[in-house]
Amino acid sequence: MSPEQQRIAIAQVCGWTNINIQCSNINCGTPPSSKIGPAICLEGIWHYTLPDYLSDLNAMHEAEKILSDEQRYNYMLTLAEITKTTQFRNLISSTAAQRAKAFLKTLNLWTS
């Protein structure tokens, strides 16, 4: 999956809508009502930029909150597979990109 496809897929799972709006060559959309982030105004319409899940650990932390307990368990197993480690200290040091891939694989949204 391309980075853009990953960002869009995670955003959709997290409740973002109208994501295909292109504004200044960045992906924008309508955030869930409780998540208002950075915005730009184009032609009198406010567009909210999608979180950068692949580079921002805080954004991935927010995404991880939607996982059920069973999904969290599978997420950790998938993250261990991606990072090639079973040591907890290495799992908690995983990058946002690694977490994004594990997140999408856990939800069966990852495409090659």
JOSULGI-V673471 format. One line per field, one symbol per residue. phi: phi as a letter, one per 30 degrees, with the letter a starting at -180 (. if undefined). psi: psi as a letter, one per 20 degrees, with the letter a starting at -180 (. if undefined). burial: b if it has 9 or more other C-alpha atoms within 8 Angstrom, else e. A space follows every 50 residues. Layout:
# JOSULGI-V673471
phi = ???
psi = ???
burial = ???
This chain:
# JOSULGI-V673471
phi = .dedddedddddddjdbhdddcbhibdbacdeedccbebbcbhicdbcdd dcedbcddddddddddddeddddddddddddddhbcdeddddcddddddd ddedddchcdbd
psi = qqhghggggggghjjqrlhjppolkqpraorqhinpbqqqppkjppppqq qmhiiohhghggghhiqrgghgghghgghhggilqjpghhgijqrhgghg ghghhhjkipq.
burial = eeeeebbbbbbbebebbebeeebeeebbbbbbeeeeeeeeeeeeeebbbb eebbebbebbeebbeebeeebbebbbebbbebbebeeeebbeebebbbbb bbbbbbeeebee
